[in-house]
Amino acid sequence: MKSESYKLGKDGEQLAASFLKQQGYSILEERWHFHHLELDIIAIDNEKHEIVFVEVKTRATMEYGTPEEAVDYKKIMRCVNAADVYLKMHHCTLDWRFDIISVIDNGHDDPHIDHIKEAFYPPLG
């Protein structure tokens, strides 16, 4: 049986994908995996013609801070490495960026979704 936090995270990713579609994005991949690498959502920003690698963070409350605060250096590096592999595998020449979608979903009220564009850049060095 899956844990409650796993279900919350999966539901948050589905909400994020629906949100992006409503904003005019095209979803290329959801829950993309390659060996140990993973990306939550890979989308196309049709307005800017960019590939967007989206890290989705979902929380039931903000008791321990905002969801996006959980995207630390280690998580950023995992996303960057996974995106690099994805871009090379698909011989992609489009511009790209990293976004975060923060979801607060307590199960009672409408979920709060915050889309943070260009949330981080690959660290140098």
C-alpha positions in Angstrom: 0.0 0.0 0.0 1.3 3.5 -0.9 1.9 6.0 1.8 -0.2 9.1 2.4 2.7 11.3 1.3 3.2 9.4 -1.9 -0.5 9.8 -2.8 -0.3 13.5 -1.9 2.7 13.9 -4.2 1.2 12.0 -7.1 -2.1 14.0 -6.7 0.0 17.2 -6.7 1.7 16.2 -9.9 -1.6 15.6 -11.6 -2.9 19.0 -10.4 0.2 20.6 -11.7 -0.1 18.9 -15.1 -3.7 20.0 -15.4 -2.8 23.5 -14.4 0.0 23.7 -17.0 -2.4 22.5 -19.7 -4.9 25.2 -18.7 -2.1 27.7 -19.1 -1.5 26.5 -22.7 1.5 24.3 -22.1 1.9 20.9 -23.9 2.9 18.1 -21.6 5.6 15.9 -23.1 6.2 13.6 -20.1 4.9 13.0 -16.6 7.0 11.2 -14.0 9.8 10.6 -16.6 12.4 8.1 -15.4 15.7 6.9 -16.9 17.7 4.6 -14.6 18.0 6.5 -11.3 17.1 9.9 -12.9 13.6 11.3 -12.7 11.7 14.5 -13.6 8.2 15.3 -12.4 6.9 17.0 -15.6 8.5 17.9 -18.9 6.4 20.4 -20.9 6.6 22.9 -23.7 5.8 26.5 -23.1 4.2 27.1 -26.4 4.3 30.9 -26.0 8.1 31.0 -25.5 8.9 27.8 -27.4 10.9 26.4 -24.5 11.1 23.0 -22.8 10.2 23.4 -19.2 11.4 20.9 -16.6 9.0 21.2 -13.7 9.7 20.1 -10.2 6.4 19.7 -8.3 6.3 20.0 -4.5 3.1 19.3 -2.6 2.3 19.8 1.0 -0.9 19.4 3.0 0.0 22.4 5.2 2.7 25.1 5.4 3.6 24.0 8.9 7.1 23.2 7.9 7.5 26.0 5.3 6.4 26.4 1.7 6.7 23.4 -0.7 9.2 25.2 -2.9 11.6 25.5 0.1 12.1 21.8 -0.1 13.9 22.2 -3.4 17.4 22.2 -2.0 20.8 22.1 -3.8 20.8 18.3 -3.9 17.4 18.2 -5.6 18.4 21.0 -8.0 21.4 19.0 -9.0 19.3 15.8 -9.6 16.9 17.8 -11.8 19.8 19.4 -13.7 21.5 16.0 -14.3 18.2 14.4 -15.4 17.4 17.3 -17.7 20.8 17.1 -19.3 20.3 13.4 -20.1 16.8 14.0 -21.4 18.0 16.8 -23.7 20.8 14.7 -25.1 18.6 11.6 -25.5 16.1 13.6 -27.5 18.7 15.7 -29.4 16.8 18.8 -28.3 17.8 22.2 -29.5 15.1 24.3 -27.9 15.8 26.7 -25.1 14.9 25.3 -21.7 14.3 26.3 -18.1 13.5 24.9 -14.7 10.2 25.8 -13.0 8.7 24.8 -9.7 5.0 24.2 -9.1 4.1 24.5 -5.4 0.9 22.9 -4.4 -0.9 23.2 -1.0 -3.6 20.6 -0.8 -5.2 20.0 2.6 -7.9 17.8 1.1 -10.7 20.2 2.2 -10.3 23.5 0.4 -9.4 24.1 -3.2 -5.7 23.4 -3.7 -3.5 26.4 -3.9 -1.1 26.3 -6.9 1.9 28.6 -7.3 3.9 28.4 -10.6 7.4 29.7 -10.1 9.0 30.2 -13.5 12.7 30.1 -13.9 12.9 28.9 -10.2 16.5 27.9 -10.5 19.4 27.7 -12.9 22.1 25.0 -13.1 24.8 25.8 -10.6 28.1 26.8 -12.2 31.3 24.8 -11.6 
